[in-house]
Amino acid sequence: MPQTSLKVLFVASEMFPLIKTGGLADVVGALPRALNAAGAKVTVFLPGFPKVLRGLETSRTLARLTDVGGRKAALIKGRTASGIDVIALDAPHLFNIDGNPYLDDSGNDRAGNDIRYAEFSRIAARLASGDIGRVKYDILHAHDWQAGLAPAYLKAAGSPVKSVLTVHNLAFQGLFPKETFNGLGLPDDFYGPDGLEYWNKVSFLKAAIAYCDHITTVSPSYALEIQSDAGGMGFGGMLRAKGAALSGILNGIDLDVWNPETDPDIPANFGAEDLAGKVKCKAALQTSLGLTVDPRAPLFCVVSRLTTQKGLDLLADMTDYIALTGGQLALLGSGDSAIEDAFLAAAKKHPTQIAVTIGYNEPLAHRLQAGSDAIFIPSRFEPCGLTQLCAMRYGCVPVVGRTGGLNDTVIDANPMALQDGVATGIQFYPIDGHNLYAAIKRAFDAYAEQETWNRIVDNCLAQDVGWDASAQKYMQLYQGLAD
Ligand code: ADP
C-alpha cells in the first residue's frame, strides 16, 4: 500500500519519556508508534537537551554542522527504548539546559529562546528537505511555537516538503521583539501581517499558521473554539481564513504507559473485569498521604499544572466545601504560587482530608489516578487534556469544565446519558465557581448512589482512549498532502 513509504519528520521540543513539561511530550512520545503501525515512518527531531542525549538507547553522529547559532553542532541519530527513531540537535551552546526547557528558575522566559528555537526550526527544515542527511521527508510535522519557524524556512527555501502544524495550546505563541526578525535569515516580506508580524512583535506560532500547508489542533471542539474571537487569542480571524486547512484530531494516550493491569507504579493492578485492585489502591493512597482510610469517602484528585487556565483557582475556593461534605482531595501539581499556597493552606486546615504535593512526580500521578474515585479538571479552556483520558482508563471519573477536548471526551452523566449507559463523567458550564460547586455536589450525589457511580466507572473503563483511530486520521491527512 502506498502509505508504507510515507516519511514524516516530527519537530518538537519535548518527547516522553526523554523530556516532558506537559501533554505535548505525551503526544510526541506515543503518536509516532501509532503512525508507524499505520504504515508511516516517523522520525522525531528534538533539541539536544542533556536529558534527550542521555536518554537515547542507541546513538551515532549523523552529520556535523558548522554554523548553528554561530557555533559548531552535530546531529545525533538514535532510538528511544520504545523503538522510535530520534534525531537530536546537539548544540550545547543552545541546549545545555537541565531544568525547564523554556523558563528559567524565576519562571521567566529563558534568555535566548528566540535563537534557540529559530535555529532548531531552521535545521529541521534543512533536514526534512534532505539538505542534511540523506533522507528527504514527505511531511514535516511541526508541534507548537518551538517548531513554528520550520514551515516558514521550508517556504522560504522553496522546498516541496509539505508541512503540518499541530497547535497543542494556542496560548503559547512564541512572542519575541520585532528585532528578532533580522537575525532569522528569512526574506524581508515574511515580516508583515500575513507573515510573522504580530502587533509589532514576532510570533513563531504565527509563522507556522501562515506558512504551513495544514493546521491541526488536538480536539474538534478546540478547532472550532480557536476560530472565534474569544477563543482565538488574537489569531481567530487568521485561523477562520484557513477554512478546510484547519481540523481537529483528538489526542489519545499511550495504552502501555497507562495500563492499570500492568502498571508497575501502582500498589495493586486491576482491570474492568475486576476492580478489587482499585479498592486496594485507594486504601494505599489514603494511607500514604495521611488521609483517613475510608473506602466510602469520595476521594477526588488533581494532577495538573496549577494555573488559571486549569481553573484551579476556582477549585481552591471549594476545599472547605469538599472537606465539610466528607470528601477527600489529593492534589499533585505545581505552578502559580498563589494557587499552590491556597491548596497548601487547605491541606493544613484539613490534614486528614486534603493532601497536597507540590512538584512533578510521574509515579505519584499514576497512583492518584488508580486510587481516586474522581479527578477535577475545571479548565477554563482545554485544547484536549490528557488527564481525563488517563483517569477513565483507571476508573477515575472526570469532573470537567465543558470546553475543548474535555467536551469531546467526557459524556455528562445527565439522566438520558445514564439511561443510555454512556455517561463517563460530570461536565459544567459556564466555567465559574458557582457551576463548579454545583458539579461537585452532583459528584457527591452520584457517588452516594453506589450503583449509579459503578455504572459510570464501568463506562469510563470501556472507553477507547488510545491512538489508533486518530493515527488513521493523521495518515489520511499526510497522504492527501503528499499526493
Ligand atoms: P497540559 O499539557 O496543558 O499541561 P495535559 O492534560 O494535556 O495538560 O497533559 C498533562 C500531562 O502532564 C499529563 O500526562 C499529566 O499526567 C502530566 N502531569 C501534569 N502535572 C503533573 C505533575 N505534577 N506530576 C506528574 N505528571 C503531571
Boltz pocket constraint, residues with backbone or C-beta under 6 A from the ligand:
constraints:
  - pocket:
      binder: B
      contacts: [[A, 21], [A, 22], [A, 23], [A, 24], [A, 26], [A, 303], [A, 304], [A, 305], [A, 332], [A, 333], [A, 334], [A, 359], [A, 360], [A, 361], [A, 362], [A, 365], [A, 384], [A, 385], [A, 386], [A, 387], [A, 388], [A, 390]]
      max_distance: 6.0
